Amino acid sequence: MSKKRIAVIPGDGIGVDVCEVGVEVLEAICSKLNLDFQIDNFPYSAEHYLKTGITLPDDEVENFRQNYDAIFLGALGDSRVPTNVHAKDILLGLRFKLDLFVNFRPSKVYDENLCPLKGKTKDDINFVVCRENTEGIYVSAGASFKKGTPDEIALQESINTRKGVERIIRYAFEYAKNNNLTKVCMSDKGNAMRFEGDLWMRTFKDVAAEYPEMEISHQFVDAIVMNLVRAPEEFEVIVTCNLFGDIITDLAAQLQGGMGMAASGNLNPGKVSLFEPVHGSAPDIAGKGIANPLAAVMTVQMMLDYLGFKEASLLAEKSVLEAISTKNVTKDLGGNLTTKEVGKFLVDFVKNN
Ligand SMILES: NC(=O)c1ccc[n+]([C@@H]2O[C@H](COP(=O)([O-])OP(=O)(O)OC[C@H]3O[C@@H](n4cnc5c(N)ncnc54)[C@H](O)[C@@H]3O)[C@@H](O)[C@H]2O)c1
């Protein structure tokens, strides 16, 4: 297999700490399995923006598109950049410019003790959320009128195209089919957001007709968040818009043990895609060396799987399972190791297994 090139953007806060561990584990796996990976670091972050005024140059996006197989990103967000312009340009910029239309977020419990729900087992929580990633409320279309006056008006538009809605729904069905799953649930708020809901519902039914073997359902977003807590075992594949996917997946992350456990992929299937832990830069724990790196390692696992390296992906997952079952984890999971110590444990596991 030809050499794979990975662009790493550690970003801000704990993004830097967890990316370091992710890369160490990736390098250990490559060395163990003789994989030819080139891993290149890129400085785009709040710090870089404050020093240079540059968020993410357009020619770098082209460089990623043409010369890289995947991007591994830590997290973005820093109080020194209150507008968050760097995060918008880098993360949303890459999502839009590379047309990463799938935000793929699995929720799987690796240890029952990590799940906050009473009486739920590993078998009960194992679903994926396919969040639309390039449209909806995130296109930032809107306006303010009479700003700062008592008559101020704010408009925020949610843009949904037939093409955009159809391709994420089709991705969800294809994912279900290719992974021997049978349940696809679409979530929206069609009772209040009528025009958007109408497009999503018609498209869902049209695409579902191509997959008669699937059991389909629809839940309003307020109902699905309730049901994910009440009966998570009812879900296999959830497909939803950008905004509701953002909300549902934070809940999903908690079901699997918290923000330190949740991985995500921003995908344009078959093309360069971006992988990142779901969590942000966590300013409350940044610089303390206690960030949980497992979400970042599961992100590496997802990236390896996406690139077709099944054995490598499995090894990454096994190292995480071992860290959890032996309690070689950070404080948020009930352990007492630092980020770096967890990294060392994972690397040693990879070397010796
Ligand atoms: N994709 C991204 O880069 C991304 C995502 C979400 C938030 N953000 C940004 O991150 C900053 C902080 O946002 P937030 O506080 O709402 O969300 P956050 O995910 O950074 O933190 C939420 C809570 O979870 C904890 N947490 C998160 N990751 C953890 C980990 N790996 N180990 C242990 N604990 C962890 C934090 O300590 C915090 O208490 C903001 O600037 C926000 O805009 C970025």
The ligand as an SDF file (V2000), in Angstrom:
LIG
                    3D

 44 48  0  0  0  0  0  0  0  0999 V2000
  -14.2440   20.8680   17.7620 N   0  0  0  0  0  0  0  0  0  0  0  0
  -13.7280   21.7920   18.5510 C   0  0  0  0  0  0  0  0  0  0  0  0
  -12.5860   22.1900   18.3960 O   0  0  0  0  0  0  0  0  0  0  0  0
  -14.5680   22.3180   19.6940 C   0  0  0  0  0  0  0  0  0  0  0  0
  -15.6850   21.6320   20.1550 C   0  0  0  0  0  0  0  0  0  0  0  0
  -16.3770   22.1340   21.2690 C   0  0  0  0  0  0  0  0  0  0  0  0
  -15.9530   23.3190   21.8640 C   0  0  0  0  0  0  0  0  0  0  0  0
  -14.8810   23.9650   21.3350 N   0  0  0  0  0  0  0  0  0  0  0  0
  -14.3370   25.1780   21.9940 C   0  0  0  0  0  0  0  0  0  0  0  0
  -13.6430   24.7380   23.1650 O   0  0  0  0  0  0  0  0  0  0  0  0
  -13.7420   25.7590   24.1840 C   0  0  0  0  0  0  0  0  0  0  0  0
  -14.3250   25.1460   25.4580 C   0  0  0  0  0  0  0  0  0  0  0  0
  -15.6560   24.7260   25.1940 O   0  0  0  0  0  0  0  0  0  0  0  0
  -16.5370   23.9210   26.2310 P   0  0  0  0  0  0  0  0  0  0  0  0
  -15.9890   24.1360   27.6110 O   0  0  0  0  0  0  0  0  0  0  0  0
  -17.9400   24.2330   25.9410 O   0  0  0  0  0  0  0  0  0  0  0  0
  -16.3580   22.3930   25.8150 O   0  0  0  0  0  0  0  0  0  0  0  0
  -15.1730   21.3600   26.1530 P   0  0  0  0  0  0  0  0  0  0  0  0
  -15.4700   20.0990   25.4200 O   0  0  0  0  0  0  0  0  0  0  0  0
  -13.8620   21.9710   25.8760 O   0  0  0  0  0  0  0  0  0  0  0  0
  -15.2930   21.1000   27.7360 O   0  0  0  0  0  0  0  0  0  0  0  0
  -16.5120   20.7080   28.3690 C   0  0  0  0  0  0  0  0  0  0  0  0
  -16.1950   20.0240   29.7110 C   0  0  0  0  0  0  0  0  0  0  0  0
  -15.6890   18.7170   29.4450 O   0  0  0  0  0  0  0  0  0  0  0  0
  -14.3970   18.5650   29.9930 C   0  0  0  0  0  0  0  0  0  0  0  0
  -13.5580   17.8740   29.0210 N   0  0  0  0  0  0  0  0  0  0  0  0
  -13.5380   18.0580   27.6930 C   0  0  0  0  0  0  0  0  0  0  0  0
  -12.6340   17.2580   27.1140 N   0  0  0  0  0  0  0  0  0  0  0  0
  -12.0710   16.5510   28.1020 C   0  0  0  0  0  0  0  0  0  0  0  0
  -11.0450   15.5680   28.1260 C   0  0  0  0  0  0  0  0  0  0  0  0
  -10.4220   15.1350   27.0100 N   0  0  0  0  0  0  0  0  0  0  0  0
  -10.6860   15.0640   29.3160 N   0  0  0  0  0  0  0  0  0  0  0  0
  -11.2880   15.4610   30.4510 C   0  0  0  0  0  0  0  0  0  0  0  0
  -12.2820   16.3910   30.4930 N   0  0  0  0  0  0  0  0  0  0  0  0
  -12.6510   16.9300   29.3210 C   0  0  0  0  0  0  0  0  0  0  0  0
  -13.8750   19.9810   30.2140 C   0  0  0  0  0  0  0  0  0  0  0  0
  -12.9120   20.0200   31.2400 O   0  0  0  0  0  0  0  0  0  0  0  0
  -15.1380   20.7530   30.5190 C   0  0  0  0  0  0  0  0  0  0  0  0
  -15.4550   20.6520   31.8820 O   0  0  0  0  0  0  0  0  0  0  0  0
  -14.5930   26.8760   23.5850 C   0  0  0  0  0  0  0  0  0  0  0  0
  -13.7280   27.8500   23.0510 O   0  0  0  0  0  0  0  0  0  0  0  0
  -15.3630   26.1890   22.4620 C   0  0  0  0  0  0  0  0  0  0  0  0
  -15.7210   27.0700   21.4310 O   0  0  0  0  0  0  0  0  0  0  0  0
  -14.1660   23.4940   20.3070 C   0  0  0  0  0  0  0  0  0  0  0  0
  1  2  1  0
  2  3  2  0
  2  4  1  0
  4  5  1  0
  4 44  2  0
  5  6  2  0
  6  7  1  0
  7  8  2  0
  8  9  1  0
  8 44  1  0
  9 10  1  0
  9 42  1  0
 10 11  1  0
 11 12  1  0
 11 40  1  0
 12 13  1  0
 13 14  1  0
 14 15  2  0
 14 16  1  0
 14 17  1  0
 17 18  1  0
 18 19  2  0
 18 20  1  0
 18 21  1  0
 21 22  1  0
 22 23  1  0
 23 24  1  0
 23 38  1  0
 24 25  1  0
 25 26  1  0
 25 36  1  0
 26 27  1  0
 26 35  1  0
 27 28  2  0
 28 29  1  0
 29 30  1  0
 29 35  2  0
 30 31  1  0
 30 32  2  0
 32 33  1  0
 33 34  2  0
 34 35  1  0
 36 37  1  0
 36 38  1  0
 38 39  1  0
 40 41  1  0
 40 42  1  0
 42 43  1  0
M  CHG  2   8   1  16  -1
M  END
$$$$
